[in-house]
């Protein structure tokens, strides 16, 4: 009655331990860290894609509308010296 021993499981996972020159543990890299980093990159890319799609659709909508207001200067607006001559920005904080 020979009983064979079961082989130990090798699917235990992995971890990378990084030590400094004084043999102090600096950090450990585990599979969960890789998954969290990957999820962060994926969610960030999704946010960028949605943001740019909304931003470009807003700009195409605002550029296609017909403005009914006459923007030529009138004597009232041209006589004021306190008016800013900077062009209006299409994005808050002057970022275009």
C-alpha positions in Angstrom: 0.0 0.0 0.0 2.1 2.7 -1.3 0.6 6.1 -0.8 1.8 8.8 -3.2 2.1 12.3 -1.9 0.2 15.0 -3.7 2.3 17.6 -5.4 2.1 21.0 -3.7 0.1 23.6 -5.5 2.3 26.1 -7.5 -0.6 28.5 -8.2 0.0 30.5 -5.0 0.7 33.8 -6.8 3.7 36.0 -6.8 5.2 39.1 -5.1 8.3 41.2 -5.8 10.1 42.5 -2.7 12.5 45.4 -3.2 15.2 46.0 -0.5 17.8 48.7 -0.2 21.5 48.2 0.5 20.9 47.9 4.3 18.4 45.0 3.7 15.4 47.1 4.6 12.2 46.4 2.7 11.3 49.4 0.6 8.2 48.1 -1.2 6.4 45.1 -2.3 4.7 44.7 -5.7 1.8 42.2 -5.7 -0.7 41.2 -8.4 -3.4 43.4 -6.8 -1.2 46.4 -7.4 -1.0 45.7 -11.1 -4.8 45.2 -11.3 -5.4 48.5 -9.5 -3.0 50.3 -11.7 -4.6 48.8 -14.8 -8.1 49.8 -13.7 -6.9 53.3 -13.1 -5.3 53.6 -16.5 -8.5 52.2 -18.1 -10.9 54.5 -16.3 -8.6 57.5 -17.0 -8.6 56.7 -20.7 -12.4 56.3 -20.7 -12.8 59.7 -19.0 -10.5 61.4 -21.5 -12.4 59.9 -24.4 -15.8 61.0 -23.0 -14.6 64.4 -22.1 -13.1 65.1 -25.5 -16.2 63.8 -27.3 -18.4 66.1 -25.2 -16.1 69.0 -25.6 -15.9 68.6 -29.4 -19.6 68.2 -29.7 -20.2 71.3 -27.7 -17.8 73.3 -29.9 -19.4 72.0 -33.1 -22.9 72.9 -31.7 -21.8 76.4 -30.7 -20.1 77.2 -34.0 -23.1 76.1 -36.1 -25.7 78.3 -34.4 -26.8 81.5 -36.0 -26.4 84.5 -33.8 -29.2 87.0 -34.1 -27.4 89.7 -32.1 -25.5 92.3 -33.9 -22.0 92.5 -32.5 -20.9 95.6 -34.2 -19.7 98.4 -31.9 -22.2 101.1 -31.1 -21.4 104.6 -29.9 -22.2 103.5 -26.3 -19.8 100.6 -26.3 -17.0 102.3 -28.3 -16.9 105.3 -26.0 -16.2 103.2 -22.9 -12.5 102.8 -22.1 -12.9 100.1 -19.4 -13.9 97.4 -21.9 -11.5 94.5 -22.1 -10.1 93.9 -25.6 -9.3 90.2 -24.9 -11.2 87.7 -27.0 -13.8 85.6 -25.2 -12.4 82.2 -24.5 -14.4 79.1 -25.4 -13.2 77.2 -22.4 -13.0 78.3 -18.7 -9.7 79.6 -17.4 -8.4 80.6 -20.9 -7.6 77.0 -21.9 -8.2 76.2 -25.6 
